[in-house]
Amino acid sequence: MSHSQEQLVSPPRYPVLNVSVHLLNDYQGWLVNRLNRQLGTHVVTLNAEMAMLAEKEPELAEIIQNAEFVIPDGSGIVFYLRLRGHKIQRCPGIELAESFLASLENQAQTYSVAFYGGKPGIAVTAAKVWQQKIPKLQIIAQHGYLPPEEQAQWQQTLQAQQPQIILVGLGVPRQEFWIQKNRHLCPNSIWIGVGGSFDIWSGYKSRAPAWLSDNHLEWSYRLYQEPWRWKRMLALPQFFWRSLR
């Protein structure tokens, strides 16, 4: 196997607490190559909150370690890596998903995509937005509050249609467990956990202003929009102190 092929199959990883993250300069290009080669891929968007949760939940840590692609989604992960000499850029999951989908507009073939997650109506609206942006995309969508019977029907739909890209917005860690459980339905697909991306794309919520993101304060805007998250965000200062050790 050549060096370029090796990089395509298994990019270098660096440990972050008891999990690890991949170090690459072109995340989108790597994904497009995987897509065109029909290499099934689970993409995990790692942030400080998830890294701390993985220390408490071995099953989640195992899923992250087995994922083919783990990107530095959060500022805390970038901070951790830079303290250890890796000057890597943050790659928010929503931005990776956006650039990945946008890059398909220039490809010769058409691509099938599935949006799964969010409240009723959110994923469908997000799909319509993307369909207008890139008409060649074939998108199916389903919300994340399905009763067991409808959940089984959705799984059958995925297996029958074999969408090449499956974006799952169920929140952490539910989306990671759901992807791990259902990957066998579409083994050659790109599966990405996208958190609340459908809320943003549908216009139901907005992203933090650029000045907050640029100063690593995007978490404060999310806490403003979702105050119920305050207990989960206690993991952030814990991760900061762990980074200094």
Order of alpha helices (4+ residues) and beta strands (2+ residues): alpha-beta-beta-alpha-beta-alpha-alpha-beta-alpha-alpha-beta-alpha-beta-alpha-beta-alpha-beta-alpha-alpha-alpha-alpha
